Amino acid sequence: MRCHLVVALLLVGGILAAGSAAEPVRHQELRELSVAQAKKIVDDCRGKGYIYLYALESLSPGAAAELARHREFLTIGTLRTLSPETAEALAPFAGRLNLDGIEELSDAAAAGLGRCRAVSLSLPRLATVSTRGQDSLATAFAALGLPALRTLTSGPLAERLVAAKQVPAGLVEVSADAASALAKLPGNIQLDTLQALTPEVAAILADRPSGGLSLRGLRTLAPDVATALVRTPGPLGIDGLESVSAEVAEILAPRAGGLSLAGLREVQHPALMDRLLKRDGLRGVRMLPDEVFAAIAAMQGDRTLDGLTTLSDAQAELLGRHEGKLSLNGVTALSDEAARSLLRHSGPLQLTGLRDVSAETLDLILRHEHLGPSWTASLRSLSPKLARALVASQHWDGNLFGVTAFESRDSVEIAEILSRRQGPLRLPRLKRVSPRTLSALLDAHDVEVPLFQSLDLIPEPDGGPNDDFVVPKSVEERQNRGEP
């Protein structure tokens, strides 16, 4: 019988309870492990199965040497550090070694693990280790798992990880040697957590025969780095930048390949503005000159302008002429005149951030062929003003699919307004609500809410006393019958 030995590590009277291969010990709770105890664990397993030590706080070289005799799976779940002597003692282990708790590793300990004969070596929480330590790990026979590594500065280790397709997803720093290995990756390279690039590393990553580069974690871009990056043969994404200098804009503007700067909040360079305008690249820009709105009005195709928070009447009139999908999810308010002009737009229109609207504008929204249903589904919260406009509208179907909680101080007032609706009121995803707010909602003529047992009754948002909630008998009977 294969051994599945889970050792949870709380020393029980200092003696490991008896077990056998036929009846393996599964719940020995030990925080410390003596040499004799380690020997018995391995002997009981007879080299087979899974030893899992999930509460171990320390491991001596002697106990490690005994564990290294095991031939299959060994996981040590909570050990935070590994001494050089213990790492060396584990080196003969030839199975699959998981050191799930190790967060730091000295150069000497890394050298010991580098001599490990394990089939696989997993260090899922190891975030940083020196270049010398990384060089040592690269010599290990094992397949390496280092998913939490934040810095990659060893060329040999980078080569190993690239070959195994195990490049860590959260790298914040890479050296030139490591970049040379990463540049061998096929297709587009995503290094979206890198926080800085030297010109040398940028040149290595950019000067590939093919493939794009995504660097969304960069917050600043120096001219010499930009000069290298524009040579990237495939798409170049630098979406974390909120602004660029005039010199960098001059470098980026003439780039021939794809260029994404979706995070830019302002674009002052005319040539860069023209390039981004033609390629729907003004996604995050907060202000645009009127001539750009005029240009968009004359263009066809999708346009995303989610960085805009306000629109003048004239700007809205120009955007209303645009043909194609138009996204304005950052706009929070529109005048009635701006709404009338914008809602003449005949294609798909997104305004998920719009909340401050009059009754007239709300009716226009609800009647819009593409906007109405998606806009009400996007509502996550309501104000009393918006609730009144919804209730007064003949074009609202009563659905509030996006509302999951009433947590604002005026929740009771909003619920009382909604309850005056003559038609159905649907809140099928409601989760958090206070007793008084829920009572007000249930006064509605035809209301749908989830089963009361599934609701989380919260304190009154306005700080008032919590009333005991009593389910109305008619509603209770309806829900007991399986009706909403």
NULUM-502203 format. One record per residue (C-alpha): x, y, z; residue in one letter. Coordinates in steps of 0.1 Angstrom, whole numbers, plus 5000, padded with zeros to 4 digits. Example, Ala and Ser with C-alpha at 12.3 -4.5 7.8 and 13.67 -1.06 7.14 Angstrom:
BEGIN
<px=5123; py=4955; pz=5078; residu=A>
<px=5137; py=4989; pz=5071; residu=S>
END
This chain:
BEGIN
<px=5000; py=5000; pz=5000; residu=M>
<px=5013; py=5034; pz=4991; residu=R>
<px=5020; py=5057; pz=5021; residu=C>
<px=5002; py=5090; pz=5024; residu=H>
<px=5017; py=5104; pz=5055; residu=L>
<px=5005; py=5138; pz=5066; residu=V>
<px=5026; py=5150; pz=5096; residu=V>
<px=5010; py=5181; pz=5111; residu=A>
<px=5037; py=5187; pz=5137; residu=L>
<px=5027; py=5193; pz=5172; residu=L>
<px=5049; py=5172; pz=5195; residu=L>
<px=5027; py=5148; pz=5214; residu=V>
<px=5046; py=5138; pz=5245; residu=G>
<px=5078; py=5137; pz=5224; residu=G>
<px=5069; py=5103; pz=5209; residu=I>
<px=5057; py=5096; pz=5174; residu=L>
<px=5027; py=5074; pz=5176; residu=A>
<px=5032; py=5040; pz=5160; residu=A>
<px=5022; py=5033; pz=5124; residu=G>
<px=5029; py=5009; pz=5096; residu=S>
<px=5029; py=5009; pz=5059; residu=A>
<px=4996; py=4991; pz=5060; residu=A>
<px=4981; py=5016; pz=5084; residu=E>
<px=5000; py=5048; pz=5078; residu=P>
<px=5000; py=5076; pz=5104; residu=V>
<px=4982; py=5106; pz=5090; residu=R>
<px=4978; py=5132; pz=5117; residu=H>
<px=5010; py=5133; pz=5138; residu=Q>
<px=5012; py=5170; pz=5149; residu=E>
<px=5048; py=5179; pz=5154; residu=L>
<px=5065; py=5213; pz=5154; residu=R>
<px=5099; py=5198; pz=5158; residu=E>
<px=5112; py=5166; pz=5143; residu=L>
<px=5140; py=5145; pz=5158; residu=S>
<px=5163; py=5123; pz=5138; residu=V>
<px=5146; py=5092; pz=5152; residu=A>
<px=5111; py=5105; pz=5143; residu=Q>
<px=5122; py=5113; pz=5108; residu=A>
<px=5137; py=5079; pz=5104; residu=K>
<px=5105; py=5062; pz=5115; residu=K>
<px=5084; py=5083; pz=5092; residu=I>
<px=5105; py=5073; pz=5062; residu=V>
<px=5108; py=5036; pz=5073; residu=D>
<px=5070; py=5034; pz=5076; residu=D>
<px=5065; py=5047; pz=5041; residu=C>
<px=5091; py=5023; pz=5027; residu=R>
<px=5102; py=5049; pz=5001; residu=G>
<px=5067; py=5052; pz=4987; residu=K>
<px=5040; py=5079; pz=4988; residu=G>
<px=5036; py=5114; pz=5001; residu=Y>
<px=5051; py=5128; pz=5033; residu=I>
<px=5036; py=5162; pz=5041; residu=Y>
<px=5050; py=5181; pz=5071; residu=L>
<px=5026; py=5210; pz=5074; residu=Y>
<px=5034; py=5226; pz=5109; residu=A>
<px=5072; py=5222; pz=5111; residu=L>
<px=5090; py=5252; pz=5126; residu=E>
<px=5126; py=5239; pz=5123; residu=S>
<px=5145; py=5211; pz=5106; residu=L>
<px=5179; py=5198; pz=5117; residu=S>
<px=5204; py=5185; pz=5093; residu=P>
<px=5202; py=5151; pz=5108; residu=G>
<px=5164; py=5149; pz=5104; residu=A>
<px=5167; py=5163; pz=5069; residu=A>
<px=5192; py=5135; pz=5060; residu=A>
<px=5167; py=5109; pz=5071; residu=E>
<px=5139; py=5125; pz=5051; residu=L>
<px=5162; py=5126; pz=5021; residu=A>
<px=5160; py=5087; pz=5020; residu=R>
<px=5124; py=5089; pz=5010; residu=H>
<px=5120; py=5083; pz=4972; residu=R>
<px=5087; py=5100; pz=4962; residu=E>
<px=5069; py=5131; pz=4975; residu=F>
<px=5082; py=5153; pz=5003; residu=L>
<px=5065; py=5186; pz=5012; residu=T>
<px=5075; py=5208; pz=5041; residu=I>
<px=5048; py=5234; pz=5043; residu=G>
<px=5056; py=5260; pz=5070; residu=T>
<px=5094; py=5262; pz=5073; residu=L>
<px=5104; py=5298; pz=5065; residu=R>
<px=5141; py=5295; pz=5063; residu=T>
<px=5166; py=5268; pz=5055; residu=L>
<px=5201; py=5266; pz=5070; residu=S>
<px=5230; py=5257; pz=5047; residu=P>
<px=5236; py=5225; pz=5066; residu=E>
<px=5199; py=5214; pz=5062; residu=T>
<px=5199; py=5223; pz=5025; residu=A>
<px=5230; py=5202; pz=5020; residu=E>
<px=5214; py=5173; pz=5039; residu=A>
<px=5184; py=5174; pz=5016; residu=L>
<px=5206; py=5172; pz=4985; residu=A>
<px=5205; py=5134; pz=4981; residu=P>
<px=5167; py=5134; pz=4980; residu=F>
<px=5156; py=5121; pz=4946; residu=A>
<px=5118; py=5125; pz=4946; residu=G>
<px=5097; py=5156; pz=4943; residu=R>
<px=5106; py=5182; pz=4969; residu=L>
<px=5082; py=5211; pz=4978; residu=N>
<px=5094; py=5237; pz=5002; residu=L>
<px=5062; py=5257; pz=5004; residu=D>
<px=5070; py=5281; pz=5032; residu=G>
<px=5106; py=5292; pz=5023; residu=I>
<px=5106; py=5330; pz=5018; residu=E>
<px=5143; py=5337; pz=5019; residu=E>
<px=5174; py=5317; pz=5010; residu=L>
<px=5210; py=5324; pz=5018; residu=S>
<px=5237; py=5319; pz=4991; residu=D>
<px=5250; py=5289; pz=5010; residu=A>
<px=5216; py=5273; pz=5014; residu=A>
<px=5209; py=5279; pz=4977; residu=A>
<px=5242; py=5262; pz=4969; residu=A>
<px=5231; py=5232; pz=4989; residu=G>
<px=5198; py=5230; pz=4970; residu=L>
<px=5217; py=5234; pz=4938; residu=G>
<px=5232; py=5200; pz=4944; residu=R>
<px=5198; py=5185; pz=4951; residu=C>
<px=5190; py=5154; pz=4930; residu=R>
<px=5152; py=5158; pz=4932; residu=A>
<px=5131; py=5153; pz=4901; residu=V>
<px=5114; py=5186; pz=4909; residu=S>
<px=5121; py=5214; pz=4933; residu=L>
<px=5093; py=5239; pz=4941; residu=S>
<px=5098; py=5271; pz=4962; residu=L>
<px=5064; py=5288; pz=4956; residu=P>
<px=5069; py=5316; pz=4982; residu=R>
<px=5106; py=5325; pz=4974; residu=L>
<px=5105; py=5361; pz=4962; residu=A>
<px=5142; py=5372; pz=4963; residu=T>
<px=5175; py=5355; pz=4962; residu=V>
<px=5209; py=5370; pz=4952; residu=S>
<px=5224; py=5366; pz=4917; residu=T>
<px=5249; py=5341; pz=4932; residu=R>
<px=5221; py=5322; pz=4948; residu=G>
<px=5201; py=5321; pz=4916; residu=Q>
<px=5232; py=5308; pz=4898; residu=D>
<px=5234; py=5280; pz=4923; residu=S>
<px=5197; py=5270; pz=4919; residu=L>
<px=5202; py=5269; pz=4882; residu=A>
<px=5226; py=5240; pz=4886; residu=T>
<px=5200; py=5218; pz=4903; residu=A>
<px=5190; py=5186; pz=4885; residu=F>
<px=5154; py=5193; pz=4894; residu=A>
<px=5127; py=5209; pz=4873; residu=A>
<px=5124; py=5243; pz=4891; residu=L>
<px=5092; py=5261; pz=4903; residu=G>
<px=5098; py=5297; pz=4914; residu=L>
<px=5065; py=5314; pz=4907; residu=P>
<px=5069; py=5342; pz=4933; residu=A>
<px=5104; py=5353; pz=4923; residu=L>
<px=5104; py=5391; pz=4920; residu=R>
<px=5140; py=5397; pz=4907; residu=T>
<px=5156; py=5376; pz=4879; residu=L>
<px=5193; py=5385; pz=4877; residu=T>
<px=5210; py=5352; pz=4868; residu=S>
<px=5214; py=5344; pz=4831; residu=G>
<px=5217; py=5306; pz=4837; residu=P>
<px=5185; py=5305; pz=4859; residu=L>
<px=5166; py=5326; pz=4833; residu=A>
<px=5177; py=5301; pz=4807; residu=E>
<px=5163; py=5273; pz=4828; residu=R>
<px=5130; py=5290; pz=4834; residu=L>
<px=5126; py=5300; pz=4798; residu=V>
<px=5133; py=5265; pz=4785; residu=A>
<px=5108; py=5251; pz=4810; residu=A>
<px=5082; py=5278; pz=4802; residu=K>
<px=5081; py=5287; pz=4839; residu=Q>
<px=5090; py=5324; pz=4838; residu=V>
<px=5076; py=5340; pz=4870; residu=P>
<px=5047; py=5363; pz=4863; residu=A>
<px=5055; py=5390; pz=4889; residu=G>
<px=5090; py=5401; pz=4880; residu=L>
<px=5098; py=5437; pz=4890; residu=V>
<px=5135; py=5436; pz=4879; residu=E>
<px=5156; py=5417; pz=4853; residu=V>
<px=5192; py=5420; pz=4845; residu=S>
<px=5208; py=5422; pz=4811; residu=A>
<px=5218; py=5385; pz=4813; residu=D>
<px=5183; py=5375; pz=4823; residu=A>
<px=5168; py=5397; pz=4795; residu=A>
<px=5190; py=5379; pz=4769; residu=S>
<px=5173; py=5346; pz=4780; residu=A>
<px=5138; py=5362; pz=4780; residu=L>
<px=5143; py=5375; pz=4745; residu=A>
<px=5144; py=5339; pz=4733; residu=K>
<px=5107; py=5335; pz=4743; residu=L>
<px=5085; py=5331; pz=4712; residu=P>
<px=5057; py=5356; pz=4704; residu=G>
<px=5048; py=5385; pz=4726; residu=N>
<px=5066; py=5389; pz=4759; residu=I>
<px=5045; py=5401; pz=4788; residu=Q>
<px=5065; py=5417; pz=4816; residu=L>
<px=5037; py=5439; pz=4830; residu=D>
<px=5051; py=5440; pz=4866; residu=T>
<px=5085; py=5454; pz=4857; residu=L>
<px=5089; py=5488; pz=4874; residu=Q>
<px=5120; py=5500; pz=4856; residu=A>
<px=5142; py=5493; pz=4826; residu=L>
<px=5177; py=5502; pz=4818; residu=T>
<px=5185; py=5512; pz=4782; residu=P>
<px=5206; py=5480; pz=4778; residu=E>
<px=5177; py=5457; pz=4790; residu=V>
<px=5152; py=5476; pz=4768; residu=A>
<px=5174; py=5471; pz=4738; residu=A>
<px=5178; py=5434; pz=4744; residu=I>
<px=5141; py=5429; pz=4747; residu=L>
<px=5132; py=5451; pz=4717; residu=A>
<px=5158; py=5438; pz=4692; residu=D>
<px=5142; py=5405; pz=4685; residu=R>
<px=5133; py=5392; pz=4650; residu=P>
<px=5096; py=5392; pz=4658; residu=S>
<px=5071; py=5395; pz=4686; residu=G>
<px=5057; py=5422; pz=4708; residu=G>
<px=5064; py=5436; pz=4742; residu=L>
<px=5040; py=5445; pz=4770; residu=S>
<px=5054; py=5467; pz=4799; residu=L>
<px=5023; py=5480; pz=4817; residu=R>
<px=5041; py=5484; pz=4850; residu=G>
<px=5063; py=5512; pz=4838; residu=L>
<px=5054; py=5545; pz=4853; residu=R>
<px=5081; py=5566; pz=4838; residu=T>
<px=5100; py=5564; pz=4804; residu=L>
<px=5134; py=5579; pz=4798; residu=A>
<px=5143; py=5590; pz=4762; residu=P>
<px=5171; py=5565; pz=4759; residu=D>
<px=5147; py=5536; pz=4770; residu=V>
<px=5120; py=5549; pz=4746; residu=A>
<px=5145; py=5550; pz=4717; residu=T>
<px=5153; py=5513; pz=4723; residu=A>
<px=5117; py=5502; pz=4728; residu=L>
<px=5103; py=5517; pz=4696; residu=V>
<px=5124; py=5491; pz=4677; residu=R>
<px=5101; py=5463; pz=4690; residu=T>
<px=5090; py=5445; pz=4659; residu=P>
<px=5056; py=5436; pz=4672; residu=G>
<px=5030; py=5455; pz=4693; residu=P>
<px=5044; py=5477; pz=4721; residu=L>
<px=5022; py=5482; pz=4751; residu=G>
<px=5032; py=5508; pz=4778; residu=I>
<px=4998; py=5513; pz=4793; residu=D>
<px=5010; py=5523; pz=4828; residu=G>
<px=5023; py=5557; pz=4817; residu=L>
<px=5001; py=5586; pz=4826; residu=E>
<px=5023; py=5612; pz=4809; residu=S>
<px=5054; py=5615; pz=4788; residu=V>
<px=5078; py=5643; pz=4782; residu=S>
<px=5079; py=5662; pz=4749; residu=A>
<px=5112; py=5644; pz=4740; residu=E>
<px=5097; py=5610; pz=4746; residu=V>
<px=5065; py=5619; pz=4727; residu=A>
<px=5087; py=5629; pz=4697; residu=E>
<px=5104; py=5595; pz=4698; residu=I>
<px=5071; py=5575; pz=4701; residu=L>
<px=5050; py=5593; pz=4676; residu=A>
<px=5067; py=5580; pz=4643; residu=P>
<px=5068; py=5544; pz=4655; residu=R>
<px=5056; py=5521; pz=4626; residu=A>
<px=5043; py=5492; pz=4646; residu=G>
<px=5014; py=5490; pz=4671; residu=G>
<px=5016; py=5513; pz=4701; residu=L>
<px=4993; py=5513; pz=4731; residu=S>
<px=4995; py=5541; pz=4757; residu=L>
<px=4960; py=5535; pz=4772; residu=A>
<px=4970; py=5550; pz=4805; residu=G>
<px=4979; py=5585; pz=4792; residu=L>
<px=4960; py=5612; pz=4809; residu=R>
<px=4972; py=5640; pz=4787; residu=E>
<px=4987; py=5643; pz=4753; residu=V>
<px=5003; py=5676; pz=4744; residu=Q>
<px=5025; py=5666; pz=4715; residu=H>
<px=5006; py=5672; pz=4682; residu=P>
<px=5022; py=5643; pz=4663; residu=A>
<px=5016; py=5618; pz=4691; residu=L>
<px=4980; py=5631; pz=4694; residu=M>
<px=4975; py=5625; pz=4657; residu=D>
<px=4989; py=5590; pz=4658; residu=R>
<px=4968; py=5580; pz=4688; residu=L>
<px=4937; py=5595; pz=4674; residu=L>
<px=4939; py=5575; pz=4642; residu=K>
<px=4944; py=5542; pz=4661; residu=R>
<px=4918; py=5546; pz=4689; residu=D>
<px=4946; py=5553; pz=4714; residu=G>
<px=4931; py=5580; pz=4735; residu=L>
<px=4914; py=5557; pz=4759; residu=R>
<px=4925; py=5573; pz=4792; residu=G>
<px=4929; py=5609; pz=4782; residu=V>
<px=4910; py=5633; pz=4804; residu=R>
<px=4908; py=5664; pz=4782; residu=M>
<px=4908; py=5668; pz=4745; residu=L>
<px=4907; py=5699; pz=4723; residu=P>
<px=4875; py=5705; pz=4703; residu=D>
<px=4893; py=5698; pz=4670; residu=E>
<px=4899; py=5663; pz=4681; residu=V>
<px=4862; py=5658; pz=4688; residu=F>
<px=4855; py=5671; pz=4653; residu=A>
<px=4880; py=5646; pz=4639; residu=A>
<px=4863; py=5617; pz=4658; residu=I>
<px=4829; py=5628; pz=4645; residu=A>
<px=4842; py=5624; pz=4609; residu=A>
<px=4857; py=5589; pz=4616; residu=M>
<px=4842; py=5555; pz=4616; residu=Q>
<px=4851; py=5526; pz=4638; residu=G>
<px=4853; py=5519; pz=4675; residu=D>
<px=4863; py=5547; pz=4698; residu=R>
<px=4871; py=5544; pz=4735; residu=T>
<px=4873; py=5577; pz=4755; residu=L>
<px=4868; py=5564; pz=4790; residu=D>
<px=4892; py=5590; pz=4805; residu=G>
<px=4867; py=5618; pz=4799; residu=L>
<px=4846; py=5627; pz=4829; residu=T>
<px=4826; py=5656; pz=4814; residu=T>
<px=4814; py=5667; pz=4780; residu=L>
<px=4803; py=5702; pz=4769; residu=S>
<px=4772; py=5705; pz=4748; residu=D>
<px=4793; py=5712; pz=4717; residu=A>
<px=4815; py=5681; pz=4724; residu=Q>
<px=4785; py=5659; pz=4729; residu=A>
<px=4770; py=5672; pz=4696; residu=E>
<px=4801; py=5662; pz=4677; residu=L>
<px=4803; py=5627; pz=4693; residu=L>
<px=4767; py=5622; pz=4685; residu=G>
<px=4776; py=5622; pz=4648; residu=R>
<px=4802; py=5594; pz=4652; residu=H>
<px=4795; py=5561; pz=4635; residu=E>
<px=4806; py=5530; pz=4653; residu=G>
<px=4809; py=5518; pz=4689; residu=K>
<px=4816; py=5546; pz=4713; residu=L>
<px=4826; py=5541; pz=4750; residu=S>
<px=4824; py=5570; pz=4774; residu=L>
<px=4824; py=5551; pz=4807; residu=N>
<px=4841; py=5579; pz=4827; residu=G>
<px=4814; py=5605; pz=4820; residu=V>
<px=4794; py=5610; pz=4852; residu=T>
<px=4770; py=5638; pz=4843; residu=A>
<px=4754; py=5653; pz=4812; residu=L>
<px=4733; py=5684; pz=4807; residu=S>
<px=4699; py=5678; pz=4790; residu=D>
<px=4712; py=5694; pz=4758; residu=E>
<px=4744; py=5673; pz=4758; residu=A>
<px=4723; py=5642; pz=4764; residu=A>
<px=4700; py=5650; pz=4735; residu=R>
<px=4729; py=5655; pz=4712; residu=S>
<px=4749; py=5625; pz=4723; residu=L>
<px=4720; py=5601; pz=4723; residu=L>
<px=4715; py=5607; pz=4686; residu=R>
<px=4745; py=5584; pz=4682; residu=H>
<px=4732; py=5554; pz=4663; residu=S>
<px=4758; py=5528; pz=4672; residu=G>
<px=4766; py=5509; pz=4704; residu=P>
<px=4771; py=5534; pz=4732; residu=L>
<px=4785; py=5528; pz=4767; residu=Q>
<px=4780; py=5553; pz=4796; residu=L>
<px=4783; py=5530; pz=4826; residu=T>
<px=4796; py=5559; pz=4849; residu=G>
<px=4767; py=5582; pz=4841; residu=L>
<px=4746; py=5588; pz=4873; residu=R>
<px=4737; py=5625; pz=4876; residu=D>
<px=4708; py=5627; pz=4851; residu=V>
<px=4675; py=5644; pz=4849; residu=S>
<px=4642; py=5627; pz=4843; residu=A>
<px=4643; py=5639; pz=4806; residu=E>
<px=4678; py=5625; pz=4801; residu=T>
<px=4669; py=5592; pz=4818; residu=L>
<px=4640; py=5587; pz=4794; residu=D>
<px=4663; py=5593; pz=4765; residu=L>
<px=4687; py=5567; pz=4778; residu=I>
<px=4661; py=5541; pz=4784; residu=L>
<px=4647; py=5546; pz=4749; residu=R>
<px=4681; py=5544; pz=4733; residu=H>
<px=4683; py=5512; pz=4712; residu=E>
<px=4718; py=5502; pz=4723; residu=H>
<px=4722; py=5520; pz=4757; residu=L>
<px=4690; py=5514; pz=4778; residu=G>
<px=4692; py=5478; pz=4790; residu=P>
<px=4730; py=5478; pz=4794; residu=S>
<px=4730; py=5511; pz=4813; residu=W>
<px=4704; py=5500; pz=4839; residu=T>
<px=4722; py=5467; pz=4843; residu=A>
<px=4754; py=5486; pz=4851; residu=S>
<px=4739; py=5505; pz=4880; residu=L>
<px=4756; py=5494; pz=4913; residu=R>
<px=4741; py=5521; pz=4935; residu=S>
<px=4714; py=5548; pz=4933; residu=L>
<px=4709; py=5583; pz=4946; residu=S>
<px=4675; py=5596; pz=4956; residu=P>
<px=4674; py=5618; pz=4925; residu=K>
<px=4681; py=5588; pz=4902; residu=L>
<px=4656; py=5566; pz=4920; residu=A>
<px=4629; py=5592; pz=4915; residu=R>
<px=4637; py=5595; pz=4878; residu=A>
<px=4636; py=5558; pz=4874; residu=L>
<px=4602; py=5554; pz=4892; residu=V>
<px=4588; py=5583; pz=4871; residu=A>
<px=4599; py=5569; pz=4838; residu=S>
<px=4575; py=5549; pz=4816; residu=Q>
<px=4604; py=5533; pz=4799; residu=H>
<px=4621; py=5516; pz=4829; residu=W>
<px=4614; py=5479; pz=4832; residu=D>
<px=4620; py=5478; pz=4870; residu=G>
<px=4652; py=5457; pz=4867; residu=N>
<px=4682; py=5465; pz=4890; residu=L>
<px=4703; py=5435; pz=4882; residu=F>
<px=4736; py=5452; pz=4892; residu=G>
<px=4725; py=5464; pz=4927; residu=V>
<px=4738; py=5440; pz=4954; residu=T>
<px=4738; py=5463; pz=4984; residu=A>
<px=4721; py=5493; pz=5000; residu=F>
<px=4748; py=5508; pz=5021; residu=E>
<px=4746; py=5546; pz=5017; residu=S>
<px=4732; py=5568; pz=5044; residu=R>
<px=4701; py=5575; pz=5024; residu=D>
<px=4693; py=5538; pz=5017; residu=S>
<px=4659; py=5539; pz=5034; residu=V>
<px=4649; py=5570; pz=5015; residu=E>
<px=4659; py=5553; pz=4982; residu=I>
<px=4641; py=5522; pz=4991; residu=A>
<px=4609; py=5541; pz=4999; residu=E>
<px=4611; py=5559; pz=4965; residu=I>
<px=4615; py=5526; pz=4947; residu=L>
<px=4586; py=5510; pz=4965; residu=S>
<px=4563; py=5536; pz=4949; residu=R>
<px=4568; py=5521; pz=4915; residu=R>
<px=4535; py=5508; pz=4901; residu=Q>
<px=4551; py=5480; pz=4880; residu=G>
<px=4575; py=5452; pz=4890; residu=P>
<px=4607; py=5459; pz=4909; residu=L>
<px=4635; py=5433; pz=4905; residu=R>
<px=4666; py=5431; pz=4928; residu=L>
<px=4676; py=5394; pz=4922; residu=P>
<px=4712; py=5398; pz=4933; residu=R>
<px=4707; py=5418; pz=4965; residu=L>
<px=4730; py=5406; pz=4993; residu=K>
<px=4735; py=5433; pz=5019; residu=R>
<px=4707; py=5454; pz=5032; residu=V>
<px=4695; py=5469; pz=5066; residu=S>
<px=4662; py=5458; pz=5082; residu=P>
<px=4645; py=5492; pz=5076; residu=R>
<px=4657; py=5494; pz=5040; residu=T>
<px=4644; py=5459; pz=5034; residu=L>
<px=4611; py=5467; pz=5050; residu=S>
<px=4607; py=5497; pz=5027; residu=A>
<px=4615; py=5477; pz=4996; residu=L>
<px=4589; py=5451; pz=5006; residu=L>
<px=4563; py=5478; pz=5006; residu=D>
<px=4565; py=5478; pz=4968; residu=A>
<px=4535; py=5465; pz=4949; residu=H>
<px=4555; py=5437; pz=4931; residu=D>
<px=4590; py=5432; pz=4943; residu=V>
<px=4615; py=5404; pz=4937; residu=E>
<px=4644; py=5399; pz=4962; residu=V>
<px=4664; py=5368; pz=4971; residu=P>
<px=4653; py=5344; pz=4998; residu=L>
<px=4656; py=5361; pz=5032; residu=F>
<px=4678; py=5334; pz=5045; residu=Q>
<px=4705; py=5344; pz=5019; residu=S>
<px=4705; py=5381; pz=5028; residu=L>
<px=4731; py=5397; pz=5050; residu=D>
<px=4712; py=5421; pz=5073; residu=L>
<px=4736; py=5450; pz=5081; residu=I>
<px=4734; py=5478; pz=5107; residu=P>
<px=4714; py=5508; pz=5096; residu=E>
<px=4737; py=5529; pz=5073; residu=P>
<px=4724; py=5562; pz=5088; residu=D>
<px=4734; py=5551; pz=5123; residu=G>
<px=4698; py=5547; pz=5135; residu=G>
<px=4687; py=5519; pz=5158; residu=P>
<px=4684; py=5485; pz=5142; residu=N>
<px=4648; py=5473; pz=5142; residu=D>
<px=4640; py=5436; pz=5144; residu=D>
<px=4630; py=5426; pz=5109; residu=F>
<px=4597; py=5407; pz=5106; residu=V>
<px=4590; py=5391; pz=5073; residu=V>
<px=4556; py=5401; pz=5060; residu=P>
<px=4533; py=5371; pz=5060; residu=K>
<px=4523; py=5375; pz=5023; residu=S>
<px=4559; py=5377; pz=5012; residu=V>
<px=4569; py=5347; pz=5034; residu=E>
<px=4541; py=5326; pz=5019; residu=E>
<px=4551; py=5336; pz=4984; residu=R>
<px=4588; py=5327; pz=4989; residu=Q>
<px=4578; py=5294; pz=5006; residu=N>
<px=4559; py=5286; pz=4974; residu=R>
<px=4591; py=5292; pz=4954; residu=G>
<px=4579; py=5325; pz=4940; residu=E>
<px=4602; py=5355; pz=4940; residu=P>
END
